[in-house]
Amino acid sequence: VSARQLIDEKAQYILSHYNDITVMYSGGIDSSTVLVSLLRNLNPNEWDRIHVIGSTDSIEENPGLYNKLLNTKVRLDLGDPLTEQQNFVNDETDAVVSGWQGDQLFYSDLIAKHPEMFDMPWKDGINYFSKKTHNVLLSYKALTKVIDCWQTAIDNSNLPITRYGEFAWFTNFCCRWNINETISKVRKLGTPIEDKAVPFFGDMAFQRWSVSNFERNNKENMLLN
């Protein structure tokens, strides 16, 4: 199953189960994928079912897409998608869709910040990263414990992880998936959207795709190409 097929299937599911759909749009690749997939699977005459909440940062990050939406039926509002969601959602809203957890499928922002680390042996990269970001070097004892812990996880995964770029994705995938889902839910507690949140990438089908496509997704450092 291709990523395109999974994404379209999820978009079709959302469109068939919810009528009035709000998209939390940051302008990045994850939320752009969510928005485009919903529109792609919906007749343009029904695009008024889609309500996009973006910000000036969203426009700056992806001005082309934003400008294309201006003369369509898509409803657009400007505000902070993270902190002002509840201000744009009402009783008619059926679902608030976000691209959270998309990062964990494809890469790690650790590598986005330090692309030179991608091809470094993953065990060497742990202390390099600690020094680079926190100006701290782990002791030999602490480093050994960290490596032993992750080595066990890697062995159990049966994934051929050798480079730090692959390791960064693996740690992000293993740890941040549930953390991001929990943070997303906590932020909505006590707000009108508490029971309306729909994380687009938050299901096992996407997780299985990511793991089964490990070698292709982590083949090269796209940030340096």
C-alpha positions as CSV (number, residue, x, y, z in Angstrom):
1,V,0.0,0.0,0.0
2,S,1.4,3.4,-1.0
3,A,1.4,6.5,1.2
4,R,-0.8,8.2,-1.3
5,Q,-3.4,5.4,-1.0
6,L,-3.3,5.4,2.8
7,I,-3.7,9.2,2.9
8,D,-6.6,9.2,0.4
9,E,-8.3,6.4,2.4
10,K,-8.1,8.4,5.6
11,A,-9.3,11.5,3.9
12,Q,-12.3,9.6,2.4
13,Y,-13.1,8.2,5.9
14,I,-13.1,11.6,7.5
15,L,-15.2,13.1,4.7
16,S,-17.7,10.3,5.0
17,H,-18.0,10.5,8.8
18,Y,-18.0,14.3,9.4
19,N,-19.7,17.1,7.5
20,D,-18.2,20.3,8.8
21,I,-14.4,19.9,9.1
22,T,-11.9,22.3,10.5
23,V,-8.3,21.9,9.6
24,M,-5.5,23.1,11.8
25,Y,-3.1,24.5,9.2
26,S,0.5,25.5,9.9
27,G,1.7,25.6,6.3
28,G,4.1,22.7,6.9
29,I,4.2,19.4,5.0
30,D,2.0,17.5,7.4
31,S,-0.9,19.9,7.6
32,S,-0.6,20.7,3.9
33,T,-0.9,17.0,3.1
34,V,-4.0,16.8,5.3
35,L,-5.6,19.8,3.7
36,V,-4.8,18.8,0.1
37,S,-5.9,15.2,0.6
38,L,-9.3,16.4,1.9
39,L,-9.8,18.8,-1.0
40,R,-8.6,16.2,-3.5
41,N,-11.3,13.8,-2.4
42,L,-14.1,16.3,-2.3
43,N,-16.0,17.9,-5.1
44,P,-15.0,21.6,-5.3
45,N,-18.7,22.5,-5.0
46,E,-18.5,21.0,-1.5
47,W,-15.3,22.7,-0.4
48,D,-17.3,25.0,1.9
49,R,-17.4,21.9,4.2
50,I,-13.7,22.7,4.9
51,H,-12.8,25.4,7.4
52,V,-9.0,26.2,7.5
53,I,-7.5,27.9,10.5
54,G,-4.0,29.3,9.7
55,S,-1.7,32.1,10.7
56,T,0.5,34.6,9.0
57,D,3.3,32.0,9.5
58,S,1.2,29.5,7.6
59,I,0.9,31.9,4.7
60,E,4.6,32.6,4.7
61,E,5.5,28.9,4.8
62,N,3.2,27.9,1.9
63,P,2.0,31.0,0.1
64,G,1.2,29.2,-3.1
65,L,-1.4,26.9,-1.5
66,Y,-3.0,29.7,0.6
67,N,-3.3,31.9,-2.5
68,K,-5.0,29.1,-4.5
69,L,-7.6,28.8,-1.7
70,L,-8.6,32.4,-1.7
71,N,-11.0,32.2,-4.6
72,T,-12.6,28.9,-3.6
73,K,-15.4,27.9,-1.3
74,V,-12.9,26.9,1.4
75,R,-13.5,29.0,4.6
76,L,-10.3,30.7,5.8
77,D,-9.6,32.2,9.2
78,L,-6.3,33.6,10.5
79,G,-5.3,32.8,14.1
80,D,-2.8,30.6,15.9
81,P,-3.8,27.0,15.1
82,L,-2.4,25.8,18.4
83,T,-3.7,28.3,20.9
84,E,-6.8,29.8,19.3
85,Q,-8.5,26.7,17.9
86,Q,-11.5,27.1,20.2
87,N,-12.2,30.6,19.0
88,F,-13.0,29.4,15.5
89,V,-15.0,26.3,16.3
90,N,-18.7,26.2,17.0
91,D,-21.5,23.7,17.5
92,E,-21.7,23.1,13.8
93,T,-18.1,21.8,13.7
94,D,-18.0,18.0,13.5
95,A,-14.2,17.4,13.5
96,V,-11.0,19.3,14.1
97,V,-8.3,17.7,12.0
98,S,-4.6,18.1,12.5
99,G,-1.3,16.8,11.0
100,W,0.1,15.9,14.4
101,Q,2.2,12.7,14.4
102,G,3.1,13.1,10.7
103,D,6.7,13.9,11.6
104,Q,7.1,10.6,13.4
105,L,6.3,8.7,10.2
106,F,8.9,10.3,8.0
107,Y,11.8,11.8,9.8
108,S,13.0,13.6,13.0
109,D,13.4,17.3,13.5
110,L,16.7,16.5,15.2
111,I,18.1,15.9,11.8
112,A,16.4,18.9,10.3
113,K,18.4,21.0,12.8
114,H,21.7,19.0,12.4
115,P,21.7,17.4,8.9
116,E,25.4,16.8,9.1
117,M,24.7,14.0,11.6
118,F,22.6,11.9,9.3
119,D,25.4,9.5,8.2
120,M,27.2,9.4,11.5
121,P,27.1,6.0,13.3
122,W,24.2,6.2,15.7
123,K,26.2,5.4,18.8
124,D,28.6,8.2,18.1
125,G,25.8,10.6,17.4
126,I,24.3,10.4,20.9
127,N,27.1,12.3,22.6
128,Y,27.6,14.6,19.5
129,F,24.0,15.6,19.7
130,S,24.1,16.1,23.5
131,K,27.2,18.4,23.1
132,K,25.7,20.2,20.1
133,T,22.3,21.0,21.7
134,H,23.0,21.0,25.4
135,N,26.7,21.6,25.6
136,V,26.9,18.4,27.8
137,L,28.8,15.2,27.3
138,L,27.5,12.0,28.8
139,S,29.8,10.1,31.1
140,Y,31.0,6.7,29.8
141,K,28.6,5.0,32.3
142,A,25.6,7.0,31.3
143,L,26.4,6.7,27.5
144,T,26.7,3.0,27.9
145,K,23.3,2.7,29.6
146,V,21.7,4.8,26.9
147,I,23.2,2.7,24.1
148,D,22.3,-0.6,25.8
149,C,18.7,0.6,26.2
150,W,18.3,1.6,22.6
151,Q,20.3,-1.4,21.3
152,T,17.7,-3.7,22.9
153,A,14.9,-1.7,21.2
154,I,16.6,-1.8,17.8
155,D,17.3,-5.5,18.1
156,N,13.6,-6.2,18.9
157,S,12.5,-4.1,16.0
158,N,14.5,-6.1,13.4
159,L,15.3,-2.8,11.6
160,P,18.8,-2.3,10.1
161,I,19.6,0.9,12.0
162,T,23.2,2.0,11.7
163,R,23.2,5.7,11.0
164,Y,22.2,8.5,13.3
165,G,19.6,9.7,10.8
166,E,17.8,6.4,11.1
167,F,18.3,6.3,14.9
168,A,16.8,9.8,15.2
169,W,13.7,8.7,13.2
170,F,13.5,5.5,15.4
171,T,13.6,7.4,18.7
172,N,11.1,9.9,17.4
173,F,8.8,7.2,16.2
174,C,9.0,5.2,19.4
175,C,8.7,8.0,21.9
176,R,7.0,11.0,20.3
177,W,4.0,9.3,18.7
178,N,2.1,8.8,22.0
179,I,3.5,11.9,23.5
180,N,2.2,14.1,20.7
181,E,-1.2,12.4,20.8
182,T,-1.4,13.0,24.6
183,I,-0.3,16.7,24.3
184,S,-2.9,17.2,21.6
185,K,-5.7,15.9,23.8
186,V,-4.5,17.8,26.9
187,R,-4.5,21.1,25.0
188,K,-8.1,20.6,24.1
189,L,-9.4,19.7,27.5
190,G,-12.1,22.0,28.7
191,T,-12.5,23.6,25.3
192,P,-15.4,23.3,22.7
193,I,-13.2,21.0,20.6
194,E,-12.3,18.5,23.4
195,D,-14.4,15.7,21.7
196,K,-13.9,16.8,18.1
197,A,-10.1,16.2,17.6
198,V,-9.2,13.9,14.8
199,P,-5.4,13.4,14.3
200,F,-5.1,12.6,10.6
201,F,-2.0,10.4,11.0
202,G,-2.9,8.9,14.4
203,D,-3.7,5.3,13.5
204,M,-1.9,2.0,13.1
205,A,-2.1,1.9,9.4
206,F,0.3,4.8,9.1
207,Q,2.6,3.3,11.7
208,R,2.8,0.0,9.8
209,W,3.5,1.8,6.5
210,S,6.3,3.8,8.1
211,V,8.0,0.7,9.5
212,S,7.6,-1.4,6.4
213,N,9.1,1.4,4.3
214,F,12.0,2.1,6.7
215,E,14.8,1.5,4.2
216,R,13.2,3.7,1.5
217,N,12.3,6.5,3.8
218,N,15.7,6.6,5.4
219,K,17.8,5.9,2.3
220,E,19.4,9.3,2.0
221,N,19.6,12.7,3.7
222,M,17.2,14.8,1.7
223,L,18.2,17.8,3.7
224,L,21.6,17.9,2.1
225,N,20.5,17.0,-1.5
